[in-house]
Amino acid sequence: MKNDDKASISLKKILCISILFILIMTVAVAAGNVQLRNVKISLASGYEMNVLTSKKNVAEILDENHIILLEDEKVTPSLQSEISDNNTIKITKKTDVEIEVPEVAETSTTITAEEILESYDTIVEKIIVEKVKIPYETITKNVAKGSGKKQDSIVQYGVDGLKEVTYKVKYQNEKEIEKKEISSKIIREPVDKIVEIRTQQQITSRGGTKVRYAGKWSYTAAELDLLCAITAQECGSSYNGALAVITTACNRAESSKWRYNGTDPLSQYKAKNQFCYTIDNHWKKRLNGNYPSYVKQAVIDALNGKRNHNYLSFRAAGYANGVNIGGNVYFNAM
C-alpha cells in the first residue's frame, strides 16, 4: 500500500474519533444540565412510590408515571404547581379529610410570658345588678250559692312584685359564658289576684230585668246592647281592641278622678264630650246586635272584672303617645 493511502486512512480515523468524542461530551454536558429529583407519590389507596424525575410540573410527573386522576380524586399540590427535590405528591379522595402535620421549625425563638398571655382569649368578670319581676298568683274562690248562672268577679287585682338580683357574669371576647346569682333583695312583694265565683243576680226594674255583673253594675239587655254598640264604634276591629275601650270606661268608673261622670261604665260612656255617644250618632247604626260577637264578649268580660290595661284615656292612633291597642293609643295611667 502506498504511503499516501495510509496517510488518508489515518486521517479519517482521527476525524471519526474526534467527532465521536465531541458527541460524547455534548451528551455529557446536556445530562449535566438536567436536574433529577427524588419525588414521593402517595396514592389514594395508601400505596406510596418514589420516582426519580427531571420534571418539575406535577401534571407532567403524574403523566410520566402513567398515573391518571379519577373524578373523585384530588391532588396536592395542584396539577399546575412545580415541586422541588424530596417533595410529596399526595392523591386523596375528595371526601377525605387531610390532616396537615406542621413542619418542625429548625430555629428556636424565645417567647415571653406576656406574649403567652396575649395568645389566650381574654375573660372578663363583672358584677351586674338586675331588677326581676315576681309574677303574682291568682287565687279563685267559689262563693256561689244556689243553682243559678255563675260569673267570675275580680275582688282584688294582681300586681307583680319586684326584686333586685346581683349576678356574677363572665365574658369571653365580650360574649357571656357564665352567669351566677350572688344575692337577691325583694323591693316589692307581689299582690295576689283574687277572683270570686258568684251566682249571677237578676234584678227586676221598670226598664226590665237587669243582670248584675261582678257584684257592682246591673244592666238590662237594652243597656248591654248600648254598651256594645258604643264599644264597637270606638273599636270593633278585634276582641282586645274592644276590651281596651270598655276597660277605659271601667277604670274611670273605679277612679276617684272620674267618678263625677258616674260610677259605672255606661255613665262614663254617656259623659259629655268623652266618648262617641255625645260626639256623633254613628254608634246608633250598631244597635240591636249590629256588632261582632267578640265585642259583646269583651264587654261582658270587662263588666265581670277583666281588664287589659290600667289607662284612663285614649285617642285614635297618631294623635297621642302611648300604648297602641287595636288602633287606639292609650295613656294617662291610673
C-alpha positions as CSV (number, residue, x, y, z in Angstrom):
1,M,0.0,0.0,0.0
2,K,1.2,3.4,-0.9
3,N,2.2,5.9,1.7
4,D,-0.5,8.4,0.5
5,D,-3.3,5.8,1.0
6,K,-2.1,5.0,4.5
7,A,-2.0,8.7,5.5
8,S,-5.5,9.2,4.2
9,I,-6.9,6.2,6.3
10,S,-5.2,7.5,9.4
11,L,-6.7,11.0,8.9
12,K,-10.2,9.5,8.6
13,K,-9.8,7.5,11.8
14,I,-8.7,10.7,13.6
15,L,-11.7,12.6,12.3
16,C,-14.1,9.8,13.3
17,I,-12.6,9.6,16.8
18,S,-12.8,13.4,17.2
19,I,-16.5,13.5,16.1
20,L,-17.3,10.7,18.5
21,F,-15.6,12.4,21.3
22,I,-17.5,15.7,20.6
23,L,-20.8,13.8,20.7
24,I,-20.0,12.1,23.9
25,M,-19.0,15.4,25.5
26,T,-22.2,17.1,24.2
27,V,-24.4,14.3,25.7
28,A,-22.4,14.6,29.0
29,V,-22.9,18.4,29.2
30,A,-26.6,18.1,28.4
31,A,-27.0,15.4,31.1
32,G,-25.1,17.6,33.5
33,N,-27.6,20.4,32.9
34,V,-30.7,18.2,33.7
35,Q,-31.5,18.1,37.4
36,L,-33.0,14.9,38.6
37,R,-35.5,15.0,41.5
38,N,-36.5,12.3,44.0
39,V,-40.3,12.6,44.4
40,K,-42.6,10.6,46.6
41,I,-46.1,9.9,45.1
42,S,-48.8,8.8,47.6
43,L,-51.8,7.3,46.0
44,A,-55.4,7.4,47.4
45,S,-55.2,3.6,48.0
46,G,-52.4,4.2,50.5
47,Y,-49.6,2.9,48.3
48,E,-46.5,5.1,48.1
49,M,-43.8,5.1,45.4
50,N,-40.6,7.1,45.0
51,V,-39.7,8.2,41.5
52,L,-36.6,9.9,40.0
53,T,-37.6,12.5,37.5
54,S,-36.4,15.5,35.7
55,K,-39.9,17.0,35.5
56,K,-41.0,19.9,37.8
57,N,-44.7,20.2,37.0
58,V,-47.0,17.9,39.0
59,A,-49.1,17.1,35.9
60,E,-46.0,16.1,33.9
61,I,-44.7,13.9,36.7
62,L,-48.0,12.0,37.0
63,D,-48.2,11.7,33.2
64,E,-44.6,10.4,33.1
65,N,-45.5,7.7,35.6
66,H,-48.8,6.8,33.9
67,I,-50.9,8.0,36.8
68,I,-54.4,9.2,36.0
69,L,-56.6,11.2,38.4
70,L,-60.2,9.8,38.9
71,E,-63.2,12.1,39.1
72,D,-63.5,11.6,42.9
73,E,-59.8,12.3,43.5
74,K,-57.7,15.4,44.1
75,V,-54.0,16.0,44.1
76,T,-51.9,18.1,46.5
77,P,-50.2,20.3,45.4
78,S,-52.3,21.2,42.4
79,L,-51.6,19.9,38.9
80,Q,-50.1,23.2,37.8
81,S,-47.7,23.5,40.7
82,E,-43.9,22.9,40.5
83,I,-42.1,20.9,43.1
84,S,-38.6,20.6,44.3
85,D,-36.5,17.6,45.5
86,N,-38.0,15.4,48.3
87,N,-41.4,16.9,47.7
88,T,-44.5,14.6,48.1
89,I,-47.4,14.4,45.6
90,K,-50.5,13.3,47.5
91,I,-53.6,11.9,45.8
92,T,-56.7,11.6,48.0
93,K,-60.4,11.1,47.7
94,K,-62.3,14.4,47.6
95,T,-64.3,13.3,50.7
96,D,-61.1,12.5,52.7
97,V,-60.1,14.8,55.5
98,E,-56.5,15.8,55.1
99,I,-54.5,16.4,58.3
100,E,-51.5,18.5,57.7
101,V,-48.6,17.8,60.1
102,P,-46.8,21.1,60.8
103,E,-43.2,21.1,60.0
104,V,-40.8,21.4,62.9
105,A,-39.0,24.7,62.8
106,E,-35.3,24.3,62.9
107,T,-34.8,27.6,64.6
108,S,-35.8,28.4,68.2
109,T,-37.5,31.6,69.4
110,T,-37.7,33.0,72.9
111,I,-41.4,33.6,73.9
112,T,-42.1,35.9,76.8
113,A,-44.8,35.4,79.5
114,E,-46.7,38.4,78.2
115,E,-46.9,37.0,74.7
116,I,-48.2,33.7,76.1
117,L,-51.0,35.6,78.0
118,E,-51.9,37.6,75.0
119,S,-52.4,34.5,72.9
120,Y,-55.3,33.4,75.1
121,D,-58.8,34.8,74.9
122,T,-59.4,37.4,77.5
123,I,-62.0,36.5,80.2
124,V,-63.7,39.4,82.0
125,E,-65.7,39.1,85.1
126,K,-68.4,41.7,86.1
127,I,-70.9,42.2,88.9
128,I,-74.3,43.1,87.5
129,V,-77.5,44.1,89.3
130,E,-80.8,43.5,87.6
131,K,-84.4,44.1,88.5
132,V,-86.5,41.0,88.1
133,K,-90.3,40.7,88.0
134,I,-92.0,38.5,90.6
135,P,-95.3,37.2,89.0
136,Y,-98.4,37.4,91.1
137,E,-100.6,34.4,91.7
138,T,-104.3,34.1,91.0
139,I,-106.5,32.8,93.8
140,T,-110.0,31.7,92.9
141,K,-112.7,31.4,95.5
142,N,-116.1,29.8,94.9
143,V,-118.7,31.7,96.9
144,A,-121.6,30.9,94.6
145,K,-124.9,29.9,96.2
146,G,-127.8,28.2,94.6
147,S,-128.1,26.7,91.1
148,G,-128.2,30.0,89.2
149,K,-125.8,31.1,86.4
150,K,-122.3,31.6,87.7
151,Q,-119.9,34.5,86.9
152,D,-116.4,35.4,87.8
153,S,-115.8,38.6,89.8
154,I,-112.4,40.1,90.4
155,V,-112.2,41.1,94.1
156,Q,-108.5,42.1,94.0
157,Y,-106.3,42.9,91.1
158,G,-102.9,41.2,90.9
159,V,-99.8,43.2,90.9
160,D,-96.3,41.8,90.0
161,G,-93.6,42.1,92.6
162,L,-90.1,43.2,92.0
163,K,-86.7,42.0,93.3
164,E,-83.1,43.2,92.8
165,V,-80.8,40.3,91.9
166,T,-77.0,40.6,91.9
167,Y,-75.1,38.3,89.4
168,K,-71.5,37.5,88.8
169,V,-71.1,37.3,85.0
170,K,-68.1,36.1,83.0
171,Y,-67.5,37.3,79.4
172,Q,-65.1,35.8,76.9
173,N,-64.4,38.1,73.9
174,E,-67.4,40.2,75.0
175,K,-69.7,37.1,74.9
176,E,-71.4,35.9,78.1
177,I,-70.2,32.4,79.1
178,E,-71.3,32.1,82.7
179,K,-73.9,33.8,85.0
180,K,-74.3,33.1,88.7
181,E,-76.7,34.6,91.2
182,I,-74.9,36.0,94.2
183,S,-77.7,37.6,96.1
184,S,-81.2,39.0,95.8
185,K,-83.4,41.5,97.6
186,I,-87.1,41.9,97.3
187,I,-88.1,45.5,96.6
188,R,-91.9,45.0,96.3
189,E,-93.9,41.9,97.3
190,P,-96.4,40.6,94.7
191,V,-100.1,41.1,95.3
192,D,-102.3,38.1,94.6
193,K,-105.2,38.4,92.2
194,I,-108.4,37.2,93.9
195,V,-111.3,36.0,91.8
196,E,-114.6,35.0,93.3
197,I,-117.1,32.8,91.5
198,R,-120.6,34.2,92.3
199,T,-124.1,33.4,91.4
200,Q,-125.3,35.9,88.7
201,Q,-128.0,38.1,90.2
202,Q,-131.2,39.0,88.3
203,I,-132.8,42.4,89.3
204,T,-136.3,43.3,88.0
205,S,-136.9,47.0,87.4
206,R,-139.2,49.2,85.3
207,G,-136.8,49.0,82.4
208,G,-136.9,45.2,82.5
209,T,-134.8,42.5,84.2
210,K,-131.3,43.6,85.0
211,V,-128.3,41.3,85.3
212,R,-125.8,42.2,88.0
213,Y,-122.1,41.9,86.9
214,A,-119.2,41.4,89.4
215,G,-121.5,42.4,92.2
216,K,-121.1,46.0,91.1
217,W,-123.1,47.0,88.0
218,S,-126.6,46.0,86.8
219,Y,-127.8,46.4,83.2
220,T,-130.9,45.4,81.2
221,A,-130.5,43.7,77.9
222,A,-131.1,47.1,76.1
223,E,-128.4,48.8,78.2
224,L,-125.9,46.0,77.5
225,D,-126.7,46.4,73.8
226,L,-126.0,50.1,74.1
227,L,-122.7,49.4,75.8
228,C,-121.7,47.0,73.0
229,A,-122.8,49.5,70.2
230,I,-120.7,52.3,71.7
231,T,-117.7,50.0,72.3
232,A,-117.9,48.7,68.7
233,Q,-118.0,52.2,67.3
234,E,-114.9,53.2,69.3
235,C,-113.1,50.0,68.3
236,G,-114.7,46.9,66.8
237,S,-111.7,45.5,64.9
238,S,-110.8,42.9,67.5
239,Y,-111.6,41.4,70.9
240,N,-108.5,43.1,72.5
241,G,-109.4,46.4,70.9
242,A,-113.0,46.3,72.2
243,L,-111.8,45.1,75.6
244,A,-109.4,48.1,75.8
245,V,-112.3,50.6,75.1
246,I,-114.7,49.1,77.7
247,T,-111.7,48.7,80.2
248,T,-111.1,52.5,79.9
249,A,-114.7,53.2,80.9
250,C,-114.5,50.7,83.8
251,N,-111.2,52.2,85.0
252,R,-112.8,55.6,85.0
253,A,-115.9,54.3,86.9
254,E,-113.5,52.9,89.6
255,S,-111.3,56.0,89.7
256,S,-111.9,58.8,92.2
257,K,-110.7,61.3,89.5
258,W,-113.5,60.4,87.1
259,R,-116.4,59.4,89.3
260,Y,-118.0,62.8,88.8
261,N,-119.1,61.4,85.4
262,G,-120.7,58.3,87.1
263,T,-119.8,55.2,89.0
264,D,-120.5,52.7,86.2
265,P,-119.1,52.2,82.6
266,L,-122.3,53.3,80.8
267,S,-122.5,56.6,82.7
268,Q,-118.9,57.2,81.7
269,Y,-119.8,56.4,78.1
270,K,-122.6,59.0,78.2
271,A,-120.5,61.7,79.8
272,K,-120.3,64.9,77.6
273,N,-117.5,65.1,75.1
274,Q,-115.8,61.9,76.3
275,F,-116.8,59.1,74.1
276,C,-118.6,58.9,70.7
277,Y,-122.1,58.7,72.4
278,T,-122.2,62.5,72.8
279,I,-119.9,63.4,69.9
280,D,-121.7,61.8,66.9
281,N,-124.5,59.4,66.1
282,H,-122.6,56.7,64.2
283,W,-122.9,54.3,67.2
284,K,-126.7,54.1,66.6
285,K,-126.4,52.0,63.5
286,R,-124.7,49.4,65.6
287,L,-127.6,49.0,68.0
288,N,-129.7,45.8,68.1
289,G,-126.7,43.5,67.9
290,N,-125.1,45.0,64.7
291,Y,-121.5,44.3,66.0
292,P,-119.2,41.2,66.1
293,S,-119.9,38.7,68.8
294,Y,-116.4,39.2,70.3
295,V,-117.4,42.8,71.1
296,K,-120.2,41.6,73.3
297,Q,-118.0,39.0,74.9
298,A,-115.3,41.7,75.6
299,V,-118.0,44.0,77.2
300,I,-119.3,41.2,79.4
301,D,-115.8,40.1,80.4
302,A,-114.9,43.7,81.4
303,L,-118.1,44.1,83.4
304,N,-117.2,40.9,85.3
305,G,-113.8,42.3,86.1
306,K,-111.4,41.5,83.2
307,R,-109.0,44.3,82.2
308,N,-106.2,44.5,79.6
309,H,-104.7,47.9,80.7
310,N,-104.7,50.4,83.5
311,Y,-105.2,53.6,81.5
312,L,-107.9,56.2,81.8
313,S,-107.8,57.9,78.3
314,F,-107.3,57.1,74.7
315,R,-107.1,58.7,71.3
316,A,-107.0,57.4,67.7
317,A,-103.6,56.3,66.7
318,G,-101.4,59.3,65.5
319,Y,-103.0,61.8,67.8
320,A,-101.2,60.9,71.1
321,N,-98.3,59.0,72.5
322,G,-98.9,55.8,74.5
323,V,-99.7,52.1,74.1
324,N,-101.4,51.1,70.9
325,I,-104.2,48.6,71.3
326,G,-106.5,47.9,68.3
327,G,-105.7,51.1,66.6
328,N,-106.2,53.4,69.6
329,V,-103.4,54.8,71.7
330,Y,-104.0,54.6,75.5
331,F,-102.4,56.9,78.0
332,N,-102.8,58.6,81.5
333,A,-102.4,55.6,83.8
334,M,-104.4,55.1,87.0
